[in-house]
Amino acid sequence: QYSIQPHQIAIGIIGRLVPIKNLKLFIKAFSITHQKNGDKTIAFIIGDGEQMAELQEFCRTLDLSISTPENKNFDAALVFTSWIHEIDIAMNGIDILAISSLNEGTPASLIEAQAAGKPIVATDVGGIANIVLEGETALLVESGDPIGFSNALNQLISDEKLRMKMG
């Protein structure tokens, strides 16, 4: 459906597009990651909310090509999918799950990612450290650190054995 190529590593983030989810951190980190890896990486923002237009404009300021449900671009680096109700199908399509929130309680997407065997890169906030095994199922980074977040993504992108082991 999204033309993911066999050589691409798909990074997904799932949730409401609201300020607490700190999606600008994810977008900035992915922009850095994509500059380093080129078309080896593709990102998906799965969800919808009040920040949709603002986040799409933020991508444009970073020269990050996007695809939206209204304007599909099969060569885009970052895809805004809106809501996908079959989250198990979406989870199977990604290689790495990301969470960039400023705060979290018990994010269901982390539980679903671990059940699906997907490694995680997440900000170390709220209850996240209680749900994952740091260094075993997830790489945790400080909130507000796009370079650290990008470095964690790059670690999983460049090391397939680690990505599979953490999954």
C-alpha positions, 0 to 999 in steps of 0.5 A, a space after each residue: 500500500 505504501 510502496 516500501 522497498 525491500 532495502 528500506 527500514 520503516 520507522 513508525 510512530 503511532 498516536 494522536 498528533 498533539 503537543 504532548 506527543 512531541 512529534 517535532 522531536 521525532 520529525 527532526 530526529 528522522 530528518 537527521 537520520 534520513 540525511 545520513 541514510 537516504 532512501 534506506 529509511 522511510 518514516 510513518 506517522 500513524 494517527 491524526 489530530 490537531 497538529 496535522 497541518 503544523 507537523 506537515 509544514 514543519 517537515 517542509 521547513 526541513 526539506 523532508 518530502 511527505 505523503 498525506 492521505 490527500 496528496 500521495 507521494 510514493 517517493 516521500 521520506 515521511 508518510 502521514 497515514 492518518 488513523 489505521 484501525 488494523 494496527 497489527 497490520 501497520 505494526 507488521 509493516 514497520 521495522 522500528 517503533 518510535 515514541 517521542 512523547 514529553 510524558 507517557 503513562 502506559 503507551 499501548 503501542 509499546 506493548 504492541 510493538 514488543 508483542 510484534 517483535 519490533 525494537 523501540 526507540 523512545 524518550 525516557 519519560 513517564 512510565 516508558 521505562 517500566 514497560 520496556 527492557 532498556 537495551 534489550 527491547 528498547 533504546 531510551 533517549 532523553 526528551 528534547 534530544 533530536 541528535 540522541 534520538 537520531 543516533 539511537 535510530 541509526 544504531 538500529 538501522 545500521 546493525 541488523 543483528 541488533 535490530 533483530 535481537 531487540 525485536 
